[in-house]
Structure formats: C-alpha cells, structure tokens
Amino acid sequence: MAARILGVSRLQSISRNFTTARKGLNRLNYEREMKEIEVDNTIGVTAEHRLYNLNKAKKTADVLNIAGIVLTLWLYFYPQPYQLAITIALAFPVFVAFFFLNNKTVATFADSELRSAYPSFVAALILPALGLLIRAFFDYDLLNFADCLRPWAFAFIVVMIIMLGLLLQQKQKGVKNAVLIAVLFVLPYSYGAVICVNTGFDNGEMWHSYKAKVLKKDFSADSKHIEYSLLLSPWGNKKENEDQSVTYALYNRVNVGDSITIDTRKGYFNIPWYSLDK
C-alpha cells in the first residue's frame, strides 16, 4: 500500500514538473519571438509601428478564426440555406488568404506547439474545410467513387499550388509543420468542394430512376450519434443486397417490404450520384 502511494506521489510530482517546464518553455518562446518582432524592420519602421501591426494581425486572426468556427458549426448542425452555406464555405479560404497576405510579415499558417507571438490563421483555414468534408460525406452518395478521383486530383493539385505559394509568402518559414497544415487543409477542402458543388449545384434533370425493396431496417448508436441504415435489394448495376445509410426521416417513413425510389443524376462535374425517397 505504501509503495502504491509512493508511486502515485512520484507520478504527481513528475506531472507538476512537466507542467512547470512547459509553462517556462511557453514563456521563453513567446518572449523570444516578441524580441524578434520588436526589432524586425520588415514589420514596421518603428517599434511602436511594429507592435501596432502585430496587434492588428492578432485581431484579424481572432475574427477569422472565430468566423471559421461559427461557419463549421453552421455546416455541421444546420446548413440552411444549403447553397448559401456551401458557397460561403467555398469562398472563405479566399478571404483568409487575402487577410493573411495583408499581414504576411507577422502572420502565420503554422500552429506551433509552444505559445507563439505570431498570430495564426490555422483554425480559419482548416475548420471550414472539414465542414465541407462532413457535408460531402453526410449528404451525398456517389454511384461510383472512382468517378470523383480525377476531378478531386485536379482540384487538389490546383489548391495545393496556391497554398504552397501562400506558404512561401509566410515570414516564419522555419516552422516545421507548415506543409502538414497545408495538406490538412487541401485534402478535405478539395474533396468537399468537388463533391458539394457536383451535387449541391446540380440542376440537371434526373438521369435514371430505380426501385429497390427494403429488406431490413437497422441502426447503430454510440455516445455521440445514431446511424440509421436500410438493407436494399439490388438496383441499377448493383448485383447484391446492400446497406444504405439514410436519414432518420426516411428511416421512420419506410417499413420492411416497402419499395423506395432511387433517383440518379449526372452531376455538375459529371460525377453521377443518387438520392433515395419513398
């Protein structure tokens, strides 16, 4: 018993020492960077002007990061009006890039492990991209995932080139995770943008309509959400019974043995997709 108490005490002591050391490193890193800023003539002509530009960049980053969080919550919980929410999410990185370039001598896209004096635009950049990715996964079903690979790859390359160009404008080039941040933004943004525009802005006529029978209803639940699914008979070019994730509204409207309608459309980028209804 005494040995156990001694072990717990040692762990608590190590934890306290680690926390104290971490706070010390944060303070030292922040003070070092502030001294760099105070003497950096590229940020401003005088020390007062440099501090003014730093505070302006911090306020801009705070506003954009908060706006990015709000936009992500909007996309996740209630993206209505739908096309407006998607359009703002698509355009938001343009605003982030514009304000970043206006503050490029002191702002960064990197996210330092230690407390930094340089304001970061990371949340404004990545969170809305993840919101787009969530909508692409939750809202739409593709007939064949392979159909999206070419336009996704094209969008990825274009956006990555632009992002790398922004990183080259960044004054803090020594931050190791800047390229990782770029990938974490470009991957979800390029995929989410392609899928959401392909389907959400597809105003073309219905391509084909199929019927499938509901063979089974099921759901799975965890501490965060409930997922509803229907086991459907073969339809179109599908040769086997297949589970299909559905909304609660559709799950609640159908019974085993009912037929549901599956409408397919060509897609704005010629990536065929489908939707279900009773």
Phi, psi and omega per residue, in radians:
M1 nan -0.755 -3.138
A2 -1.129 -0.673 3.133
A3 -1.125 -0.680 3.121
R4 -1.122 -0.761 3.132
I5 -1.102 -0.706 3.122
L6 -1.112 -0.696 3.120
G7 -1.120 -0.775 3.102
V8 -1.074 -0.723 3.138
S9 -1.092 -0.708 3.119
R10 -1.139 -0.741 3.114
L11 -1.071 -0.747 3.108
Q12 -1.099 -0.684 3.122
S13 -1.142 -0.751 3.105
I14 -1.090 -0.728 3.139
S15 -1.099 -0.749 3.120
R16 -1.123 -0.743 3.133
N17 -1.111 -0.694 3.121
F18 -1.122 -0.770 3.135
T19 -1.090 -0.737 3.125
T20 -1.114 -0.753 3.130
A21 -1.131 -0.693 3.133
R22 -1.096 -0.779 3.106
K23 -1.069 -0.691 3.118
G24 -1.120 -0.740 3.107
L25 -1.120 -0.719 3.104
N26 -1.042 -0.796 -3.124
R27 -1.131 -0.775 -3.127
L28 -1.120 -0.739 -3.135
N29 -1.132 -0.748 3.142
Y30 -1.117 -0.783 -3.135
E31 -1.128 -0.698 3.125
R32 -1.093 -0.781 -3.126
E33 -1.200 -0.613 3.087
M34 -1.113 -0.685 3.096
K35 -1.129 -0.657 3.080
E36 -1.084 -0.767 -3.109
I37 -1.135 -0.710 -3.068
E38 -1.118 -0.393 -3.117
V39 -1.988 0.100 -3.087
D40 -1.512 1.894 -3.085
N41 -1.221 -0.288 3.107
T42 -1.287 -0.320 -3.138
I43 -1.520 -0.516 3.138
G44 -3.099 2.815 -3.083
V45 -1.270 -0.733 -3.127
T46 -2.026 2.923 3.125
A47 -1.077 -0.694 3.124
E48 -1.112 -0.727 3.134
H49 -1.145 -0.644 3.125
R50 -1.159 -0.758 3.104
L51 -1.157 -0.610 3.087
Y52 -1.099 -0.809 3.135
N53 -1.126 -0.639 3.098
L54 -1.116 -0.825 -3.140
N55 -1.127 -0.648 3.095
K56 -1.108 -0.751 3.123
A57 -1.132 -0.677 3.123
K58 -1.117 -0.752 3.121
K59 -1.115 -0.728 3.119
T60 -1.095 -0.790 3.131
A61 -1.097 -0.715 3.130
D62 -1.069 -0.804 -3.128
V63 -1.091 -0.822 -3.108
L64 -1.182 -0.682 3.122
N65 -1.142 -0.724 3.093
I66 -1.144 -0.749 3.094
A67 -1.061 -0.680 3.102
G68 -1.103 -0.694 3.095
I69 -1.132 -0.795 3.129
V70 -1.076 -0.771 3.132
L71 -1.081 -0.717 3.135
T72 -1.124 -0.741 3.099
L73 -1.115 -0.680 3.089
W74 -1.064 -0.829 3.141
L75 -1.099 -0.646 -3.055
Y76 -1.351 -0.803 -2.977
F77 -1.617 -0.714 -3.062
Y78 -2.719 1.346 -3.077
P79 -1.389 1.137 3.116
Q80 -2.238 2.416 -0.107
P81 -1.085 2.347 -2.924
Y82 -1.089 -0.923 -3.078
Q83 -1.118 -0.567 3.091
L84 -1.147 -0.801 3.141
A85 -1.069 -0.763 -3.128
I86 -1.169 -0.729 -3.132
T87 -1.083 -0.760 3.124
I88 -1.119 -0.731 3.123
A89 -1.115 -0.643 3.109
L90 -1.172 -0.679 -3.064
A91 -1.485 -0.323 -3.012
F92 -1.009 -0.724 3.112
P93 -1.060 -0.461 3.097
V94 -1.144 -0.753 3.095
F95 -1.133 -0.720 3.117
V96 -1.058 -0.798 3.139
A97 -1.092 -0.707 -3.131
F98 -1.073 -0.852 -3.108
F99 -1.271 -0.514 3.049
F100 -1.108 -0.796 -3.133
L101 -1.118 -0.561 3.089
N102 -1.235 -0.294 -3.123
N103 -2.212 0.463 -2.954
K104 -1.159 -0.377 -3.125
T105 -1.245 -0.303 -3.069
V106 -2.317 -0.290 -3.106
A107 -1.567 2.876 -3.127
T108 -2.546 2.706 2.996
F109 -1.746 0.001 -3.120
A110 -1.540 2.850 3.138
D111 -2.233 1.682 -3.062
S112 -1.252 2.538 3.081
E113 -1.185 -0.491 3.122
L114 -1.741 2.823 3.101
R115 -1.077 2.252 -3.060
S116 -2.042 2.577 3.071
A117 -1.444 -0.277 -3.118
Y118 -1.518 2.152 -3.135
P119 -1.153 2.398 -3.086
S120 -1.923 2.487 3.110
F121 -1.813 0.358 -2.999
V122 -1.080 -0.866 -3.098
A123 -1.068 -0.719 3.131
A124 -1.107 -0.509 -3.089
L125 -1.476 -0.840 -2.951
I126 -1.502 -0.731 -2.994
L127 -1.068 -0.841 3.101
P128 -1.090 -0.542 3.069
A129 -1.105 -0.714 3.080
L130 -1.154 -0.601 3.062
G131 -1.080 -0.743 3.064
L132 -1.070 -0.744 3.137
L133 -1.079 -0.736 3.116
I134 -1.059 -0.790 3.134
R135 -1.114 -0.678 3.130
A136 -1.089 -0.674 -3.135
F137 -1.342 -0.696 -3.039
F138 -1.363 -0.607 -2.884
D139 -1.673 -0.407 -2.942
Y140 -2.349 2.578 3.069
D141 -2.117 2.248 3.123
L142 -1.619 2.499 3.067
L143 -1.111 -0.671 -3.136
N144 -2.565 2.008 -3.084
F145 -1.015 -0.572 -3.103
A146 -1.067 -0.423 -3.123
D147 -1.130 -0.401 -3.085
C148 -1.601 -0.140 -2.992
L149 -1.144 -0.746 -3.108
R150 -1.161 -0.900 3.097
P151 -1.116 -0.568 3.092
W152 -1.141 -0.764 3.130
A153 -1.100 -0.707 3.118
F154 -1.098 -0.820 3.126
A155 -1.096 -0.691 3.139
F156 -1.066 -0.812 -3.107
I157 -1.117 -0.788 -3.116
V158 -1.096 -0.858 -3.105
V159 -1.168 -0.642 3.133
M160 -1.146 -0.700 3.102
I161 -1.060 -0.769 3.120
I162 -1.107 -0.750 -3.119
M163 -1.132 -0.739 3.112
L164 -1.134 -0.600 3.053
G165 -1.078 -0.682 3.087
L166 -1.165 -0.702 -3.140
L167 -1.094 -0.589 3.106
L168 -1.180 -0.410 3.090
Q169 -1.408 -0.249 -3.074
Q170 -1.240 2.318 -3.112
K171 -1.239 -0.644 -3.085
Q172 -1.465 1.220 -3.065
K173 -1.306 -0.230 -3.086
G174 -1.460 -0.091 -3.110
V175 -1.273 2.152 -2.956
K176 -1.190 -0.566 -3.011
N177 -1.628 0.261 -3.117
A178 -1.095 -0.766 3.141
V179 -1.189 -0.644 3.079
L180 -1.067 -0.729 3.088
I181 -1.049 -0.715 3.124
A182 -1.057 -0.784 3.139
V183 -1.136 -0.719 3.134
L184 -1.116 -0.431 3.051
F185 -1.492 -0.862 -2.973
V186 -1.178 -0.705 -3.119
L187 -1.019 -1.017 -3.131
P188 -1.199 -0.622 -3.100
Y189 -1.156 -0.805 -3.090
S190 -1.132 -0.751 3.131
Y191 -1.195 -0.843 -3.132
G192 -1.051 -0.708 3.137
A193 -1.123 -0.812 -3.117
V194 -1.076 -0.840 -3.058
I195 -1.243 -0.759 -3.102
C196 -1.178 -0.671 3.089
V197 -1.247 -0.732 -3.125
N198 -1.007 -0.689 -3.056
T199 -1.756 -0.814 -3.083
G200 -1.193 -0.422 -3.130
F201 -1.949 0.309 3.104
D202 -1.493 1.786 -3.136
N203 -1.767 0.208 -3.130
G204 -1.278 2.942 -3.141
E205 -1.254 2.779 3.098
M206 -1.044 2.414 -3.072
W207 -1.455 -1.147 3.100
H208 -2.409 2.709 3.088
S209 -2.202 2.348 -3.109
Y210 -2.240 2.842 3.038
K211 -2.050 2.453 3.062
A212 -2.413 2.610 -3.141
K213 -1.703 2.441 3.082
V214 -1.396 1.987 -3.097
L215 -1.632 -0.462 -3.093
K216 -2.825 2.536 3.022
K217 -1.954 2.447 -3.114
D218 -2.652 2.821 3.028
F219 -2.634 2.704 3.058
S220 -2.268 2.520 -3.065
A221 -2.359 2.538 2.958
D222 -2.341 -2.916 -3.053
S223 -1.212 -0.285 -3.032
K224 -1.880 -0.597 -3.086
H225 -2.785 2.952 3.085
I226 -2.065 2.311 3.111
E227 -1.946 2.218 -3.116
Y228 -1.814 2.489 -3.136
S229 -2.540 2.703 3.066
L230 -2.159 2.399 3.000
L231 -1.574 2.038 -3.048
L232 -1.877 2.576 3.037
S233 -1.232 2.874 -3.139
P234 -1.012 2.504 3.080
W235 -2.609 2.699 -3.134
G236 0.999 -2.239 3.128
N237 -1.650 0.200 3.099
K238 -1.503 2.211 -3.010
K239 -1.746 -0.157 -3.088
E240 -2.274 2.804 3.014
N241 -1.037 2.531 -3.047
E242 -2.539 2.373 3.051
D243 -1.298 2.418 -3.127
Q244 -2.288 2.102 3.056
S245 -1.192 2.395 -3.100
V246 -2.402 2.917 3.065
T247 -1.307 2.817 3.092
Y248 -1.086 -0.646 -3.117
A249 -1.044 -0.814 3.134
L250 -1.220 -0.724 3.114
Y251 -0.983 -0.699 -3.084
N252 -1.325 -0.399 -3.077
R253 -1.489 -0.403 -3.029
V254 -1.874 2.747 3.067
N255 -2.169 2.820 3.073
V256 -1.049 2.292 -3.098
G257 1.756 -0.305 3.102
D258 -1.231 2.727 3.001
S259 -1.772 2.439 3.060
I260 -2.090 2.728 -3.129
T261 -1.694 2.358 3.100
I262 -2.072 1.945 -3.125
D263 -1.735 2.280 3.103
T264 -1.927 2.566 3.114
R265 -2.330 2.770 -3.022
K266 -1.276 -0.643 -3.126
G267 1.645 2.524 -3.106
Y268 -1.059 -0.627 3.107
F269 -1.797 0.378 -3.117
N270 1.054 0.676 3.014
I271 -1.928 1.711 -3.036
P272 -1.023 2.436 -3.130
W273 -2.481 2.976 -3.097
Y274 -2.503 2.794 3.082
S275 -2.391 2.701 -3.081
L276 -1.989 2.558 3.053
D277 -2.732 2.753 3.136
K278 -1.426 nan nan
